Structure formats: C-alpha cells, structure tokens
Amino acid sequence: MVPTEGATVIGREIKFRGEISGSADLLVDGEVNGIIRLAGARLTVRAEGRVNASISAQDVVIAGHVEGEIRATGRVELRDGATVQGDVCTTRLSIEEGATLHGSVDPTRASEPFPAPIGSPVAGHPGKGER
C-alpha cells in the first residue's frame, strides 16, 4: 500500500500513546494506543501495524492487528492476515479470506461519536449541551 499524498505515516519503530485526531489519512506501521478520530479520512493499519484504540474514521483498512471498537461512516475492510478484537460499527464491511474478527458488527452505531474523554472541554461542563 503506497501512502496517499498528504497522509501521515506512523513508522515501524514508532510507539504512540494518546489521542490522534485530524482530517488527513493515517497509515500505521508501528504501534498506537489510545483514541483515533479521523473525520472524513481513512485509517490504514498495515501488516506490521498494531493498534489498541477506539477508532472513528470515514474508512478503515486493516491488514495488521487491531483491538478496540471501530466506527466507520464509510467502509471497513479486513484484509488477509488482519486480526480484529472488538466491535465493528459500519454499514459496509468487507472481510477477506484469512482475516479474523472477534466481535460483533453493528451498522446502527456507525456514525455515533465516541464520548468525550474525561477532562476534555466538553465533558462534564454545563453550557456545552449538558444540563
């Protein structure tokens, strides 16, 4: 898989912990732990990539290992060799022979946002839609 122009690549030797958000495509060859929010963009976890995160993106393509809930407003593709442990929320799912999914598929929650993290400006503050 060749990176698309403007995509961010997390290389094989990189280990990232925390929240990633943005609107550009992301390719993971390394390790990511936390939350990934890519509005209108694609997440690609290549064969060497390992992700332990809640994922929200337009499209998600997995050839590596993912643990966590995946929400995609577009399409989720599990390629040969992919391993996913967690629920997949999407209306379009493709699973190639040789891919493994341990979890459920729920198309009704594909566009639901993840709750804001504790301590974020939105969580627990009246005036931001919570009263």
C-alpha positions in Angstrom: 0.0 0.0 0.0 1.5 3.3 -1.1 0.8 6.3 1.1 -1.6 8.8 -0.4 -0.3 12.4 -0.8 -0.8 14.3 2.4 -1.1 11.1 4.5 0.6 10.8 7.9 2.7 7.6 8.5 3.5 6.2 11.8 6.6 4.1 11.1 7.5 0.6 12.3 9.8 1.9 15.0 7.2 4.4 16.4 5.1 3.7 19.5 2.4 6.4 20.1 0.1 6.7 23.2 -2.7 9.2 23.3 -5.3 10.7 21.0 -4.8 11.3 17.3 -7.4 13.4 15.6 -7.5 15.1 12.2 -8.9 15.0 8.7 -5.9 13.6 6.8 -5.4 9.9 6.0 -3.3 7.9 8.5 -1.1 4.9 7.8 0.1 2.8 10.8 3.2 0.5 10.5 4.1 1.0 14.2 2.1 0.9 17.4 -0.8 3.2 18.5 -2.6 3.0 21.9 -5.4 5.4 22.7 -8.0 7.1 20.5 -8.0 7.7 16.8 -10.5 10.2 15.3 -10.2 10.9 11.6 -13.2 12.9 10.4 -13.7 12.3 6.6 -10.4 10.4 6.4 -9.0 6.9 6.1 -7.1 4.8 8.6 -4.9 2.1 7.2 -3.3 -0.4 9.6 -0.6 -2.2 7.5 0.5 -5.8 8.2 3.2 -4.7 10.7 0.8 -2.3 12.5 -0.6 -2.8 15.9 -3.4 -0.6 17.2 -5.1 -0.8 20.6 -7.6 2.1 20.3 -11.1 3.3 19.9 -11.3 4.2 16.2 -13.6 6.6 14.4 -13.0 7.4 10.7 -14.7 7.5 7.3 -12.9 4.4 6.1 -10.8 1.8 7.9 -8.5 -0.7 6.2 -6.8 -3.3 8.3 -4.1 -5.8 7.4 -2.4 -5.8 10.9 -3.8 -6.2 14.4 -6.5 -4.0 16.0 -8.0 -4.2 19.5 -10.9 -1.8 20.2 -14.1 -0.6 18.8 -14.2 0.6 15.2 -16.7 3.1 13.9 -16.7 4.0 10.2 -19.2 6.1 8.3 -17.9 4.7 5.1 -16.3 1.2 4.8 -14.3 -1.2 6.9 -12.0 -3.7 5.0 -10.3 -6.6 6.8 -7.5 -7.8 4.6 -5.9 -11.2 4.5 -3.9 -11.6 7.8 -5.9 -9.0 9.7 -6.9 -9.6 13.3 -9.6 -7.5 14.9 -10.7 -7.9 18.5 -13.6 -5.6 19.1 -16.9 -4.4 17.8 -17.2 -3.0 14.2 -19.8 -0.3 13.6 -20.3 0.3 9.9 -22.8 -0.2 7.2 -20.2 -1.6 4.7 -17.9 -4.4 5.8 -15.5 -6.4 3.6 -13.7 -9.4 5.1 -11.1 -11.2 3.0 -10.3 -14.9 3.4 -7.6 -15.2 6.1 -8.8 -12.2 8.2 -10.2 -12.8 11.7 -12.9 -10.8 13.6 -13.6 -11.4 17.2 -16.5 -9.1 18.0 -19.9 -8.0 16.7 -21.0 -5.9 13.7 -23.5 -3.1 14.4 -24.4 -0.9 11.5 -26.7 1.3 13.6 -23.8 2.9 15.6 -21.5 3.7 12.6 -21.9 7.5 12.8 -22.2 7.8 16.6 -19.4 9.9 18.1 -17.3 8.4 20.9 -17.9 10.1 24.3 -15.6 13.0 25.0 -12.6 12.0 27.3 -12.8 12.9 31.0 -11.2 16.3 31.5 -11.9 17.5 27.9 -13.6 20.9 27.5 -16.9 19.2 26.5 -17.1 16.5 29.2 -18.9 17.5 32.4 -19.2 21.2 31.7 -22.7 22.8 31.6 -23.2 25.1 28.8 -21.7 22.7 26.2 -25.1 20.9 25.7 -25.1 19.2 29.1 -27.6 20.4 31.8 
